[in-house]
């Protein structure tokens, strides 16, 4: 089947599409490389991904029901498992086992992650993982593991299929999130000025208004005005929430 047809099968436009799209992703991964699928729309949430009727997809569609396989029922997994932890530091698809993380480009953050007791903490011996970084700081992830639970090397599957699996996984999870979202978290089409962003960037690293005024060569009152004005645009209740919302919209960035 052509990739375009596979993408169409995993597309989610409404909650009624979630179940058939999940079944399609499951079948495609199996047909391509005998891989099992573990999807999460939000690694920070205790709630597993569900279909329109509230059925847990990990159980009902993807078949993770054996006592040692019920990763979706363990709310501590996102904090203890090295796989979702790695998704906080990596945006490209990677694969991992007890010996390390394997990416197309080096990532020193992954090198520092503790991999002790990998199988017990990750509930697998190896996995291909697609981190899915979504708007407003939400991170989803889709893991692919071999049908043979003893496999520790997925390098061949990674090289052959990771690009296509990443595209399919992202399309599925992003669609699910949009279909389920009912609350508007941030103002629509909020645009900050260059000065507002400059002030907020320094504020985000702990600088006071007085310190920012010295750094930027502006008056204390001007700095305060820019930060307050940004807060009004972002519908924030205080300085901390102004910084948080600006970060959620990608205005502040991170240092290289």
ABEGO torsion letter per residue (X at the ends): XBAAAAAAAABBABAAAAAAAAAAAAAAAAAAAGBBBBBBABAABABBBBBAAGBBAAAAAAGBABAAABAAABAAAAAABAAAAAAAABABBBBBBAAEBBBABBBAAAAABBABGAAAAAGBABBBBBBBBBBGGBBBBBBBBBABAABABAAAAAAAAAAAAAAAAAAAAAAAAAAABABBABBBGBBBBAAAAAAAAAAAAGBBAAAAAAAAGBBAAAAAAAAAAAAAAAGBABAAAAAAAAAAAGAAEBBX
